């Protein structure tokens, strides 16, 4: 019998997912799969997606160091949105396969918890792999301030990013627990402690 509990963690841009992940990993010693990070890993030279991306997008997407030029890929996708389906069709199944592999490994190691973090948890269908879904909530004005300070984004860019993501109302209706991240970083661990019982 599997005793592992798999948690899906999500939250919009600027909610502090990186901070919450660090606390889960460092204070609670729980393995976290960060889907963005994993997506980048499968695209590294020698990894399964690398050759297939070059076949689909051409040699121009390889930079001087032999790695994929992510900025050029992003520009190509921006100019031709249908190419996003091509890239997702290559990367997404490999990410899902790696997630399954890591879940199996965690089960074998008798881990009690595993967290899968994704900004598009519901859109990608990853919520189906989870026993519980947690979402991070941060007031929109605080998110804006953080994104301006940490990333130097303009109001227009922040608005466009927020509007492209699932609304808080839609998210909240589908989650089991909410992590509030509006004030001090010190408020996060006590909330997690209550969940991790």
C-alpha positions as CSV (number, residue, x, y, z in Angstrom):
1,X,0.0,0.0,0.0
2,X,1.2,3.5,-0.9
3,X,1.6,5.7,2.2
4,X,2.8,8.7,0.2
5,X,0.6,11.8,-0.1
6,X,1.0,13.8,-3.3
7,X,0.3,17.5,-3.1
8,X,-0.2,19.8,-6.1
9,X,1.0,23.3,-5.4
10,X,-0.1,26.2,-7.5
11,X,-0.4,30.0,-7.5
12,X,-0.3,32.9,-9.9
13,X,2.7,35.0,-10.9
14,X,4.1,37.0,-8.0
15,X,2.4,34.9,-5.2
16,X,5.8,33.7,-3.9
17,X,5.9,30.0,-5.1
18,X,9.7,30.0,-5.0
19,X,9.7,31.1,-1.3
20,X,7.1,28.5,-0.4
21,X,9.0,25.7,-2.2
22,X,12.2,26.6,-0.4
23,X,10.4,26.4,3.0
24,X,8.9,23.0,2.0
25,X,12.2,21.6,0.9
26,X,14.5,23.1,3.6
27,X,12.3,23.2,6.7
28,X,10.1,20.2,6.1
29,X,12.6,18.1,4.0
30,X,9.9,17.2,1.5
31,X,10.8,16.6,-2.2
32,X,9.3,19.1,-4.6
33,X,9.0,18.7,-8.3
34,X,9.1,22.1,-9.9
35,X,7.6,21.6,-13.3
36,X,9.2,24.7,-14.9
37,X,12.6,23.4,-13.8
38,X,11.8,19.9,-15.0
39,X,10.7,21.3,-18.4
40,X,14.1,23.0,-18.7
41,X,16.0,19.8,-17.7
42,X,14.4,17.6,-20.4
43,X,15.5,20.2,-23.0
44,X,19.2,20.1,-22.0
45,X,21.7,18.7,-24.5
46,X,21.7,14.9,-24.3
47,X,18.2,14.9,-22.8
48,X,15.2,13.4,-24.7
49,X,13.6,16.6,-25.9
50,X,16.8,18.2,-27.2
51,X,17.1,16.5,-30.6
52,X,13.4,16.5,-31.2
53,X,13.2,20.2,-30.7
54,X,16.0,20.8,-33.2
55,X,14.3,18.5,-35.7
56,X,11.1,20.5,-35.4
57,X,12.5,24.1,-35.1
58,X,15.8,23.8,-37.0
59,X,19.5,24.3,-36.1
60,X,19.0,28.0,-35.6
61,X,17.6,27.3,-32.1
62,X,21.0,26.0,-30.9
63,X,23.3,28.7,-29.3
64,X,27.1,29.0,-29.5
65,X,27.5,26.7,-26.5
66,X,25.3,23.9,-28.0
67,X,22.4,24.5,-25.7
68,X,18.9,25.5,-26.9
69,X,18.4,29.2,-27.2
70,X,15.3,29.7,-25.0
71,X,14.9,33.3,-25.9
72,X,14.8,32.5,-29.6
73,X,12.3,29.7,-29.0
74,X,10.1,32.1,-27.0
75,X,10.3,34.7,-29.8
76,X,9.4,32.0,-32.4
77,X,6.4,30.9,-30.3
78,X,5.3,34.5,-29.7
79,X,5.4,35.2,-33.5
80,X,3.7,31.8,-34.4
81,X,1.5,30.7,-31.4
82,X,0.8,27.3,-33.1
83,X,4.5,26.4,-32.5
84,X,3.7,26.3,-28.8
85,X,1.6,23.2,-29.4
86,X,4.6,21.6,-31.2
87,X,7.0,22.4,-28.3
88,X,4.4,21.3,-25.7
89,X,3.8,18.1,-27.6
90,X,7.5,17.3,-27.3
91,X,8.2,18.5,-23.7
92,X,4.9,17.8,-21.9
93,X,4.9,14.0,-22.2
94,X,8.5,13.8,-21.1
95,X,7.8,16.0,-18.1
96,X,4.8,13.7,-17.1
97,X,6.9,10.6,-17.6
98,X,9.7,12.1,-15.3
99,X,7.1,13.0,-12.7
100,X,5.8,9.4,-12.6
101,X,9.3,8.2,-12.3
102,X,10.0,10.5,-9.4
103,X,6.8,9.6,-7.6
104,X,7.7,5.9,-7.9
105,X,11.2,6.6,-6.5
106,X,9.6,8.6,-3.6
107,X,7.3,5.6,-2.8
108,X,10.3,3.2,-2.8
109,X,12.1,5.5,-0.4
110,X,9.0,5.6,1.8
111,X,8.6,9.4,1.6
112,X,5.4,10.4,3.3
113,X,4.9,13.5,1.1
114,X,5.8,14.8,-2.3
115,X,4.9,18.2,-3.8
116,X,4.4,18.9,-7.5
117,X,4.5,22.6,-8.2
118,X,3.1,24.1,-11.4
119,X,1.6,27.4,-12.3
120,X,-0.6,25.5,-14.8
121,X,-1.5,22.6,-12.5
122,X,-5.1,22.3,-13.7
123,X,-4.6,23.3,-17.3
124,X,-1.9,20.6,-17.7
125,X,-4.0,17.9,-16.0
126,X,-1.4,17.4,-13.2
127,X,-4.0,17.9,-10.6
128,X,-5.2,14.4,-11.5
129,X,-2.0,12.9,-10.1
130,X,-2.5,14.7,-6.7
131,X,-4.2,13.7,-3.5
132,X,-4.6,17.3,-2.4
133,X,-4.3,20.7,-4.0
134,X,-2.8,23.7,-2.3
135,X,-2.9,27.2,-3.7
136,X,-0.9,30.3,-2.6
137,X,-3.0,33.4,-2.3
138,X,-1.4,36.9,-2.3
139,X,-3.4,40.1,-2.7
140,X,-3.1,41.4,-6.3
141,X,-1.6,44.8,-5.2
142,X,1.2,42.9,-3.2
143,X,1.9,40.7,-6.3
144,X,2.2,43.7,-8.5
145,X,4.6,45.4,-6.0
146,X,6.8,42.2,-5.8
147,X,6.9,41.8,-9.6
148,X,7.9,45.4,-10.1
149,X,10.7,45.2,-7.4
150,X,12.0,41.7,-8.1
151,X,11.7,41.6,-11.9
152,X,11.3,45.2,-13.0
153,X,8.1,44.5,-14.9
154,X,5.8,47.3,-16.1
155,X,2.2,47.6,-15.0
156,X,1.1,46.6,-18.5
157,X,3.2,43.4,-18.5
158,X,2.0,42.4,-15.0
159,X,-1.7,43.0,-16.0
160,X,-1.2,40.9,-19.2
161,X,0.5,38.1,-17.2
162,X,-2.2,38.0,-14.5
163,X,-5.0,38.1,-17.1
164,X,-3.4,35.1,-18.9
165,X,-3.6,33.0,-15.8
166,X,-6.6,31.3,-14.1
167,X,-8.4,33.7,-11.9
168,X,-8.3,33.3,-8.1
169,X,-12.0,32.5,-8.0
170,X,-11.6,29.7,-10.5
171,X,-8.5,28.4,-8.6
172,X,-10.0,28.6,-5.1
173,X,-13.1,26.6,-6.2
174,X,-10.8,23.6,-7.0
175,X,-8.3,23.6,-4.1
176,X,-8.2,21.8,-0.7
177,X,-6.1,24.3,1.2
178,X,-4.9,27.9,0.8
179,X,-1.5,29.2,1.9
180,X,-1.7,33.0,2.6
181,X,1.4,34.9,1.6
182,X,0.5,38.6,2.2
183,X,2.7,39.7,5.0
184,X,6.0,38.3,6.4
185,X,7.7,35.2,5.2
186,X,7.4,33.9,8.8
187,X,3.7,33.4,8.3
188,X,4.2,30.6,5.8
189,X,5.8,27.7,7.8
190,X,3.1,27.7,10.6
191,X,0.4,27.3,7.9
192,X,2.3,24.4,6.3
193,X,2.9,22.8,9.6
194,X,-0.9,22.5,10.1
195,X,-1.3,21.0,6.7
196,X,1.5,18.4,7.0
197,X,0.0,16.2,9.7
